[in-house]
Structures are given as C-alpha cells and as structure tokens.
C-alpha cells in the first residue's frame, strides 16, 4: 500500500513536467496604451465673444499614458448635458494642438481645450480621447461640470 502512495505522488508531479502532449508556449502580446485623464471637477464659463455661443469654457486637461507604450492622439469628442433640461448636445470644441500628437510612453501631455455652448446654463460635460499605439485603438473618458458665468 505504501508503494502505491509513493507512485501516486510521483505521477502527480511528473505530469506537469511532461506536458499535455500537443501543447505550445503561451502567446504573449505587447502591452496596449492606457490613458489617465486629469480634469478639474468644475470650471466657470465666461461670456463668449463669438456670437454663435452664449458662453465658453476653457478646460485644462492633462493626459497621462500609464502602460509604458507611446500613443498618437487619433480622436477627441465632447458632449454636454444641460442639468436643468437634460438635453445633451455636442458643443463646439477647440483643441490646439491635438490630432497626430504623440503621448510618450509613461509620459504626460497638457491638452487644454475650449467648449462653446449655445445657452448659458450649468452643464455636465464628458470628453472622450482616442489614441492609437500602433497595434490597437484605446479610449479614455473624463467628466466635469461647467458653471455659467457669474
């Protein structure tokens, strides 16, 4: 009986060493870019000098790449929801510079932008930024509040 117990233990430890027949090495992929957006919780808009808008908001944003992979900015979209009415719109967006800029691996880039809004109101805004790392498209989303001019 003691010999069966020893053989069982030997068999248990020898199976992983031999493998499971037609197994191959696990394929590994390089890491994908991963972004972190740093936005203020809220900003106060100013009356617009452009007749198309009631107010404009300047938003300071810092984009950090946290996976150690450089990435190129490929898209930038914003939307704003009027907190009083619940109506969501796409505000006029000004980003300088943006598309084609590279975020270095593990680095940060300041990417301030401005939003032009048709009505003076309090908004909940969301910004989505897309990057291409040479292998895959990655997105990051940030939210903030826009208060009307005081």
Backbone as JSON Lines, residues from 0, in Angstrom:
{"i":0,"aa":"X","n":[0.82,-1.18,0.0],"ca":[0.0,0.0,0.0],"c":[0.87,1.26,0.0]}
{"i":1,"aa":"X","n":[2.0,1.2,0.72],"ca":[2.89,2.34,0.78],"c":[3.47,2.64,-0.6]}
{"i":2,"aa":"X","n":[3.73,1.6,-1.4],"ca":[4.3,1.79,-2.74],"c":[3.3,2.49,-3.66]}
{"i":3,"aa":"X","n":[2.02,2.18,-3.55],"ca":[1.01,2.84,-4.37],"c":[0.93,4.33,-4.05]}
{"i":4,"aa":"X","n":[1.05,4.65,-2.79],"ca":[1.0,6.05,-2.37],"c":[2.18,6.83,-2.96]}
{"i":5,"aa":"X","n":[3.37,6.26,-2.92],"ca":[4.57,6.88,-3.48],"c":[4.45,7.01,-4.99]}
{"i":6,"aa":"X","n":[3.93,5.98,-5.66],"ca":[3.75,6.05,-7.11],"c":[2.73,7.14,-7.48]}
{"i":7,"aa":"X","n":[1.7,7.27,-6.67],"ca":[0.7,8.31,-6.93],"c":[1.32,9.7,-6.83]}
{"i":8,"aa":"X","n":[2.15,9.91,-5.82],"ca":[2.82,11.2,-5.67],"c":[3.76,11.46,-6.84]}
{"i":9,"aa":"X","n":[4.53,10.47,-7.26],"ca":[5.44,10.63,-8.4],"c":[4.67,10.95,-9.68]}
{"i":10,"aa":"X","n":[3.56,10.26,-9.88],"ca":[2.75,10.51,-11.08],"c":[2.19,11.93,-11.07]}
{"i":11,"aa":"X","n":[1.77,12.39,-9.91],"ca":[1.2,13.73,-9.79],"c":[2.21,14.81,-10.17]}
{"i":12,"aa":"X","n":[3.46,14.65,-9.75],"ca":[4.48,15.64,-10.04],"c":[5.11,15.48,-11.42]}
{"i":13,"aa":"X","n":[5.01,14.33,-12.05],"ca":[5.63,14.13,-13.35],"c":[4.74,14.58,-14.5]}
{"i":14,"aa":"X","n":[3.42,14.63,-14.33],"ca":[2.53,15.05,-15.41],"c":[2.82,16.49,-15.85]}
{"i":15,"aa":"X","n":[2.94,17.47,-14.93],"ca":[3.26,18.82,-15.4],"c":[4.61,18.91,-16.09]}
{"i":16,"aa":"X","n":[5.57,18.1,-15.71],"ca":[6.9,18.14,-16.31],"c":[6.87,17.62,-17.74]}
{"i":17,"aa":"X","n":[6.02,16.64,-18.02],"ca":[5.93,16.06,-19.34],"c":[5.09,16.94,-20.26]}
{"i":18,"aa":"X","n":[4.08,17.57,-19.72],"ca":[3.2,18.4,-20.53],"c":[1.96,17.61,-20.93]}
{"i":19,"aa":"X","n":[1.15,18.21,-21.72],"ca":[-0.11,17.58,-22.13],"c":[-0.08,17.24,-23.6]}
{"i":20,"aa":"X","n":[0.98,16.74,-24.09],"ca":[1.04,16.29,-25.47],"c":[1.3,17.44,-26.43]}
{"i":21,"aa":"X","n":[0.27,17.88,-27.13],"ca":[0.42,18.85,-28.19],"c":[0.27,20.29,-27.69]}
{"i":22,"aa":"X","n":[0.89,20.61,-26.59],"ca":[0.78,21.97,-26.06],"c":[1.89,22.83,-26.63]}
{"i":23,"aa":"X","n":[1.62,24.14,-26.73],"ca":[2.63,25.07,-27.22],"c":[2.78,26.19,-26.2]}
{"i":24,"aa":"X","n":[3.81,26.97,-26.4],"ca":[4.06,28.07,-25.47],"c":[2.9,29.08,-25.53]}
{"i":25,"aa":"X","n":[2.61,29.7,-24.41],"ca":[1.55,30.69,-24.36],"c":[1.99,31.94,-25.12]}
{"i":26,"aa":"X","n":[1.14,32.4,-26.02],"ca":[1.46,33.57,-26.81],"c":[1.28,34.82,-25.95]}
{"i":27,"aa":"X","n":[2.26,35.69,-25.97],"ca":[2.15,36.95,-25.22],"c":[2.1,38.1,-26.19]}
{"i":28,"aa":"X","n":[1.35,39.13,-25.84],"ca":[1.22,40.32,-26.66],"c":[1.86,41.49,-25.93]}
{"i":29,"aa":"X","n":[2.38,42.43,-26.7],"ca":[2.93,43.63,-26.05],"c":[1.81,44.4,-25.37]}
{"i":30,"aa":"X","n":[2.11,45.17,-24.35],"ca":[1.06,45.93,-23.65],"c":[0.43,46.97,-24.58]}
{"i":31,"aa":"X","n":[-0.83,47.31,-24.29],"ca":[-1.54,48.35,-25.03],"c":[-1.45,49.65,-24.25]}
{"i":32,"aa":"X","n":[-1.54,50.75,-24.97],"ca":[-1.53,52.06,-24.31],"c":[-2.73,52.16,-23.37]}
{"i":33,"aa":"X","n":[-2.52,52.82,-22.26],"ca":[-3.6,53.05,-21.29],"c":[-3.49,54.5,-20.83]}
{"i":34,"aa":"X","n":[-4.62,55.21,-20.85],"ca":[-4.61,56.63,-20.55],"c":[-5.3,56.95,-19.24]}
{"i":35,"aa":"X","n":[-4.83,58.02,-18.63],"ca":[-5.48,58.6,-17.45],"c":[-5.66,60.07,-17.75]}
{"i":36,"aa":"X","n":[-6.92,60.55,-17.62],"ca":[-7.2,61.96,-17.85],"c":[-7.29,62.68,-16.52]}
{"i":37,"aa":"X","n":[-6.66,63.84,-16.43],"ca":[-6.76,64.68,-15.25],"c":[-7.51,65.95,-15.65]}
{"i":38,"aa":"X","n":[-8.73,66.07,-15.1],"ca":[-9.6,67.21,-15.39],"c":[-10.05,67.86,-14.1]}
{"i":39,"aa":"X","n":[-10.38,69.14,-14.13],"ca":[-10.92,69.77,-12.92],"c":[-12.34,69.23,-12.67]}
{"i":40,"aa":"X","n":[-12.79,69.29,-11.42],"ca":[-14.16,68.87,-11.12],"c":[-15.16,69.79,-11.78]}
{"i":41,"aa":"X","n":[-14.87,71.09,-11.76],"ca":[-15.77,72.05,-12.41],"c":[-14.98,73.27,-12.86]}
{"i":42,"aa":"X","n":[-15.53,73.93,-13.88],"ca":[-14.95,75.17,-14.39],"c":[-16.08,76.2,-14.51]}
{"i":43,"aa":"X","n":[-15.72,77.47,-14.45],"ca":[-16.69,78.54,-14.62],"c":[-16.49,79.11,-16.01]}
{"i":44,"aa":"X","n":[-17.57,79.12,-16.78],"ca":[-17.52,79.64,-18.14],"c":[-17.48,81.17,-18.12]}
{"i":45,"aa":"X","n":[-17.14,81.74,-19.26],"ca":[-17.15,83.19,-19.43],"c":[-18.09,83.52,-20.58]}
{"i":46,"aa":"X","n":[-18.64,84.73,-20.61],"ca":[-19.47,85.1,-21.76],"c":[-18.63,85.01,-23.04]}
{"i":47,"aa":"X","n":[-19.23,84.52,-24.1],"ca":[-18.49,84.33,-25.34],"c":[-18.4,85.62,-26.13]}
{"i":48,"aa":"X","n":[-17.27,85.81,-26.77],"ca":[-17.11,86.94,-27.69],"c":[-17.56,86.54,-29.1]}
{"i":49,"aa":"X","n":[-17.79,85.25,-29.31],"ca":[-18.27,84.71,-30.57],"c":[-19.8,84.69,-30.52]}
{"i":50,"aa":"X","n":[-20.46,85.32,-31.48],"ca":[-21.92,85.44,-31.46],"c":[-22.64,84.09,-31.59]}
{"i":51,"aa":"X","n":[-21.94,83.04,-31.96],"ca":[-22.57,81.71,-32.07],"c":[-22.83,81.09,-30.71]}
{"i":52,"aa":"X","n":[-22.15,81.57,-29.67],"ca":[-22.22,80.93,-28.36],"c":[-22.64,81.92,-27.28]}
{"i":53,"aa":"X","n":[-23.34,81.41,-26.28],"ca":[-23.69,82.24,-25.13],"c":[-22.52,82.29,-24.16]}
{"i":54,"aa":"X","n":[-21.8,81.18,-24.06],"ca":[-20.66,81.13,-23.14],"c":[-19.61,80.15,-23.65]}
{"i":55,"aa":"X","n":[-18.39,80.33,-23.14],"ca":[-17.28,79.44,-23.47],"c":[-16.6,79.02,-22.19]}
{"i":56,"aa":"X","n":[-16.1,77.8,-22.21],"ca":[-15.37,77.28,-21.04],"c":[-14.0,76.79,-21.49]}
{"i":57,"aa":"X","n":[-12.97,77.21,-20.77],"ca":[-11.61,76.73,-21.02],"c":[-11.32,75.64,-20.0]}
{"i":58,"aa":"X","n":[-10.95,74.46,-20.5],"ca":[-10.73,73.31,-19.63],"c":[-9.27,72.88,-19.71]}
{"i":59,"aa":"X","n":[-8.54,72.95,-18.59],"ca":[-7.17,72.43,-18.59],"c":[-7.23,70.91,-18.41]}
{"i":60,"aa":"X","n":[-6.57,70.19,-19.26],"ca":[-6.56,68.73,-19.15],"c":[-5.14,68.21,-19.31]}
{"i":61,"aa":"X","n":[-4.79,67.22,-18.53],"ca":[-3.51,66.54,-18.65],"c":[-3.8,65.08,-18.97]}
{"i":62,"aa":"X","n":[-3.16,64.58,-20.02],"ca":[-3.33,63.18,-20.44],"c":[-2.04,62.45,-20.09]}
{"i":63,"aa":"X","n":[-2.18,61.36,-19.33],"ca":[-1.01,60.55,-18.94],"c":[-1.14,59.16,-19.54]}
{"i":64,"aa":"X","n":[-0.04,58.65,-20.08],"ca":[0.0,57.28,-20.57],"c":[0.62,56.46,-19.45]}
{"i":65,"aa":"X","n":[-0.08,55.42,-18.98],"ca":[0.34,54.71,-17.77],"c":[0.79,53.27,-18.0]}
{"i":66,"aa":"X","n":[0.79,52.78,-19.26],"ca":[1.18,51.4,-19.51],"c":[2.59,51.28,-20.09]}
{"i":67,"aa":"X","n":[3.26,52.41,-20.31],"ca":[4.62,52.36,-20.86],"c":[4.65,52.17,-22.37]}
{"i":68,"aa":"X","n":[3.6,52.61,-23.07],"ca":[3.52,52.48,-24.52],"c":[3.2,53.85,-25.11]}
{"i":69,"aa":"X","n":[4.0,54.33,-26.05],"ca":[3.69,55.62,-26.64],"c":[2.47,55.49,-27.55]}
{"i":70,"aa":"X","n":[1.71,56.58,-27.68],"ca":[0.47,56.54,-28.45],"c":[0.25,57.87,-29.14]}
{"i":71,"aa":"X","n":[-0.42,57.83,-30.28],"ca":[-0.72,59.03,-31.06],"c":[-2.2,59.36,-30.91]}
{"i":72,"aa":"X","n":[-2.49,60.62,-30.64],"ca":[-3.88,61.05,-30.48],"c":[-4.59,60.92,-31.82]}
{"i":73,"aa":"X","n":[-5.71,60.21,-31.81],"ca":[-6.44,59.97,-33.06],"c":[-7.87,60.5,-33.04]}
{"i":74,"aa":"X","n":[-8.34,60.95,-31.91],"ca":[-9.71,61.46,-31.85],"c":[-9.99,62.17,-30.54]}
{"i":75,"aa":"X","n":[-10.93,63.1,-30.61],"ca":[-11.27,63.9,-29.44],"c":[-12.72,64.33,-29.61]}
{"i":76,"aa":"X","n":[-13.59,63.92,-28.7],"ca":[-15.02,64.2,-28.81],"c":[-15.51,64.71,-27.46]}
{"i":77,"aa":"X","n":[-16.49,65.62,-27.5],"ca":[-17.08,66.1,-26.25],"c":[-18.59,66.14,-26.39]}
{"i":78,"aa":"X","n":[-19.26,66.08,-25.24],"ca":[-20.7,66.27,-25.19],"c":[-21.03,66.95,-23.87]}
{"i":79,"aa":"X","n":[-22.12,67.68,-23.87],"ca":[-22.52,68.4,-22.67],"c":[-24.03,68.24,-22.47]}
{"i":80,"aa":"X","n":[-24.42,67.97,-21.22],"ca":[-25.82,67.81,-20.88],"c":[-26.24,68.96,-19.98]}
{"i":81,"aa":"X","n":[-27.26,69.7,-20.41],"ca":[-27.8,70.79,-19.62],"c":[-28.46,70.18,-18.39]}
{"i":82,"aa":"X","n":[-28.0,70.53,-17.2],"ca":[-28.51,69.9,-15.98],"c":[-29.98,70.26,-15.72]}
{"i":83,"aa":"X","n":[-30.45,71.42,-16.18],"ca":[-31.84,71.84,-15.94],"c":[-32.81,71.13,-16.87]}
{"i":84,"aa":"X","n":[-32.42,70.95,-18.14],"ca":[-33.34,70.39,-19.13],"c":[-33.07,68.92,-19.45]}
{"i":85,"aa":"X","n":[-31.85,68.47,-19.2],"ca":[-31.47,67.1,-19.55],"c":[-31.12,66.92,-21.01]}
{"i":86,"aa":"X","n":[-31.1,68.0,-21.77],"ca":[-30.78,67.93,-23.19],"c":[-29.27,67.82,-23.37]}
{"i":87,"aa":"X","n":[-28.86,66.82,-24.16],"ca":[-27.43,66.61,-24.43],"c":[-27.1,67.14,-25.81]}
{"i":88,"aa":"X","n":[-26.0,67.86,-25.91],"ca":[-25.56,68.42,-27.19],"c":[-24.06,68.2,-27.35]}
{"i":89,"aa":"X","n":[-23.6,68.44,-28.56],"ca":[-22.17,68.37,-28.86],"c":[-21.68,69.79,-28.97]}
{"i":90,"aa":"X","n":[-21.0,70.31,-27.94],"ca":[-20.54,71.71,-28.0],"c":[-19.41,71.87,-29.01]}
{"i":91,"aa":"X","n":[-19.27,73.11,-29.46],"ca":[-18.17,73.43,-30.36],"c":[-16.86,73.23,-29.6]}
{"i":92,"aa":"X","n":[-15.95,72.46,-30.17],"ca":[-14.72,72.07,-29.49],"c":[-13.52,72.67,-30.19]}
{"i":93,"aa":"X","n":[-12.64,73.29,-29.42],"ca":[-11.37,73.8,-29.94],"c":[-10.24,73.18,-29.14]}
{"i":94,"aa":"X","n":[-9.4,72.42,-29.83],"ca":[-8.25,71.78,-29.19],"c":[-7.01,72.14,-29.99]}
{"i":95,"aa":"X","n":[-6.03,72.73,-29.32],"ca":[-4.79,73.07,-30.0],"c":[-3.62,72.7,-29.12]}
{"i":96,"aa":"X","n":[-2.75,71.93,-29.53],"ca":[-2.78,71.0,-30.66],"c":[-3.43,69.69,-30.22]}
{"i":97,"aa":"X","n":[-3.76,68.81,-31.15],"ca":[-4.39,67.56,-30.75],"c":[-4.0,66.42,-31.69]}
{"i":98,"aa":"X","n":[-4.77,66.23,-32.74],"ca":[-4.6,65.07,-33.61],"c":[-3.18,64.95,-34.12]}
{"i":99,"aa":"X","n":[-2.66,63.75,-34.06],"ca":[-1.32,63.49,-34.54],"c":[-0.22,63.71,-33.51]}
{"i":100,"aa":"X","n":[-0.54,64.33,-32.39],"ca":[0.47,64.5,-31.34],"c":[0.7,63.18,-30.63]}
{"i":101,"aa":"X","n":[1.92,62.96,-30.21],"ca":[2.26,61.71,-29.54],"c":[2.37,61.91,-28.03]}
{"i":102,"aa":"X","n":[1.79,60.97,-27.3],"ca":[1.95,60.93,-25.85],"c":[3.06,59.93,-25.6]}
{"i":103,"aa":"X","n":[4.18,60.35,-25.03],"ca":[5.31,59.43,-24.84],"c":[4.97,58.32,-23.86]}
{"i":104,"aa":"X","n":[5.63,57.19,-24.02],"ca":[5.43,56.05,-23.13],"c":[5.68,56.48,-21.69]}
{"i":105,"aa":"X","n":[4.68,56.3,-20.85],"ca":[4.79,56.66,-19.45],"c":[4.82,58.15,-19.2]}
{"i":106,"aa":"X","n":[4.57,58.96,-20.23],"ca":[4.66,60.41,-20.09],"c":[3.31,61.1,-19.99]}
{"i":107,"aa":"X","n":[3.36,62.41,-19.91],"ca":[2.14,63.21,-19.82],"c":[2.2,64.34,-20.84]}
{"i":108,"aa":"X","n":[1.02,64.77,-21.27],"ca":[0.89,65.86,-22.23],"c":[-0.23,66.77,-21.75]}
{"i":109,"aa":"X","n":[0.03,68.08,-21.74],"ca":[-1.04,69.03,-21.43],"c":[-1.85,69.22,-22.7]}
{"i":110,"aa":"X","n":[-3.15,69.1,-22.58],"ca":[-4.04,69.2,-23.73],"c":[-5.26,70.05,-23.36]}
{"i":111,"aa":"X","n":[-5.05,71.36,-23.19],"ca":[-6.19,72.22,-22.84],"c":[-7.12,72.35,-24.04]}
{"i":112,"aa":"X","n":[-8.42,72.57,-23.76],"ca":[-9.37,72.76,-24.84],"c":[-10.46,73.73,-24.39]}
{"i":113,"aa":"X","n":[-11.23,74.21,-25.37],"ca":[-12.32,75.15,-25.1],"c":[-13.61,74.57,-25.67]}
{"i":114,"aa":"X","n":[-14.7,74.83,-24.96],"ca":[-16.02,74.42,-25.42],"c":[-16.88,75.66,-25.59]}
{"i":115,"aa":"X","n":[-17.56,75.78,-26.71],"ca":[-18.51,76.85,-26.94],"c":[-19.92,76.3,-26.76]}
{"i":116,"aa":"X","n":[-20.7,76.92,-25.88],"ca":[-22.04,76.42,-25.56],"c":[-23.1,77.44,-25.96]}
{"i":117,"aa":"X","n":[-24.2,76.94,-26.55],"ca":[-25.24,77.81,-27.11],"c":[-26.06,78.53,-26.04]}
{"i":118,"aa":"X","n":[-26.2,77.96,-24.86],"ca":[-27.02,78.57,-23.8],"c":[-26.19,78.71,-22.53]}
{"i":119,"aa":"X","n":[-26.46,79.75,-21.8],"ca":[-25.81,79.94,-20.5],"c":[-26.58,79.12,-19.48]}
{"i":120,"aa":"X","n":[-25.96,78.07,-19.01],"ca":[-26.59,77.16,-18.04],"c":[-25.5,76.33,-17.38]}
{"i":121,"aa":"X","n":[-25.9,75.49,-16.44],"ca":[-24.96,74.55,-15.82],"c":[-25.0,73.25,-16.61]}
{"i":122,"aa":"X","n":[-23.84,72.77,-16.99],"ca":[-23.73,71.57,-17.81],"c":[-22.89,70.51,-17.11]}
{"i":123,"aa":"X","n":[-23.19,69.27,-17.42],"ca":[-22.34,68.13,-17.07],"c":[-21.69,67.72,-18.38]}
{"i":124,"aa":"X","n":[-20.39,67.82,-18.47],"ca":[-19.69,67.57,-19.73],"c":[-18.85,66.3,-19.65]}
{"i":125,"aa":"X","n":[-18.67,65.71,-20.8],"ca":[-17.85,64.49,-20.92],"c":[-16.94,64.66,-22.13]}
{"i":126,"aa":"X","n":[-15.7,64.25,-21.97],"ca":[-14.75,64.29,-23.06],"c":[-14.19,62.87,-23.25]}
{"i":127,"aa":"X","n":[-14.07,62.48,-24.52],"ca":[-13.51,61.17,-24.86],"c":[-12.32,61.41,-25.76]}
{"i":128,"aa":"X","n":[-11.19,60.82,-25.41],"ca":[-9.98,60.96,-26.23],"c":[-9.57,59.56,-26.69]}
{"i":129,"aa":"X","n":[-9.21,59.46,-27.96],"ca":[-8.77,58.19,-28.52],"c":[-7.31,58.27,-28.94]}
{"i":130,"aa":"X","n":[-6.59,57.18,-28.75],"ca":[-5.19,57.11,-29.18],"c":[-4.94,55.8,-29.9]}
{"i":131,"aa":"X","n":[-3.95,55.82,-30.76],"ca":[-3.51,54.64,-31.49],"c":[-2.08,54.36,-31.08]}
{"i":132,"aa":"X","n":[-1.81,53.13,-30.63],"ca":[-0.45,52.79,-30.18],"c":[0.31,51.95,-31.2]}
{"i":133,"aa":"X","n":[-0.19,51.87,-32.43],"ca":[0.47,51.07,-33.45],"c":[-0.11,49.67,-33.54]}
{"i":134,"aa":"X","n":[-0.89,49.28,-32.55],"ca":[-1.49,47.94,-32.52],"c":[-2.98,47.98,-32.25]}
{"i":135,"aa":"X","n":[-3.42,48.93,-31.45],"ca":[-4.83,48.97,-31.06],"c":[-5.25,50.4,-30.75]}
{"i":136,"aa":"X","n":[-6.56,50.64,-30.87],"ca":[-7.16,51.92,-30.52],"c":[-7.58,51.84,-29.05]}
{"i":137,"aa":"X","n":[-7.26,52.86,-28.27],"ca":[-7.61,52.92,-26.85],"c":[-8.34,54.24,-26.59]}
{"i":138,"aa":"X","n":[-9.31,54.21,-25.69],"ca":[-10.09,55.39,-25.36],"c":[-10.05,55.67,-23.86]}
{"i":139,"aa":"X","n":[-10.17,56.93,-23.51],"ca":[-10.3,57.34,-22.1],"c":[-11.4,58.39,-22.04]}
{"i":140,"aa":"X","n":[-12.17,58.35,-20.96],"ca":[-13.3,59.27,-20.79],"c":[-13.14,60.02,-19.47]}
{"i":141,"aa":"X","n":[-13.4,61.33,-19.53],"ca":[-13.37,62.15,-18.33],"c":[-14.61,63.01,-18.27]}
{"i":142,"aa":"X","n":[-15.03,63.35,-17.04],"ca":[-16.23,64.18,-16.86],"c":[-15.92,65.36,-15.95]}
{"i":143,"aa":"X","n":[-16.67,66.44,-16.15],"ca":[-16.52,67.64,-15.34],"c":[-17.81,68.46,-15.45]}
{"i":144,"aa":"X","n":[-17.92,69.46,-14.65],"ca":[-19.1,70.32,-14.61],"c":[-18.72,71.71,-15.09]}
{"i":145,"aa":"X","n":[-19.62,72.33,-15.88],"ca":[-19.4,73.69,-16.36],"c":[-20.48,74.57,-15.73]}
{"i":146,"aa":"X","n":[-20.04,75.6,-15.01],"ca":[-20.96,76.55,-14.39],"c":[-21.09,77.78,-15.28]}
{"i":147,"aa":"X","n":[-22.27,78.42,-15.32],"ca":[-22.44,79.61,-16.15],"c":[-21.62,80.77,-15.6]}
{"i":148,"aa":"X","n":[-21.43,81.8,-16.43],"ca":[-20.68,82.99,-15.95],"c":[-21.35,83.57,-14.7]}
{"i":149,"aa":"X","n":[-20.53,84.03,-13.79],"ca":[-21.04,84.57,-12.5],"c":[-21.43,86.01,-12.63]}
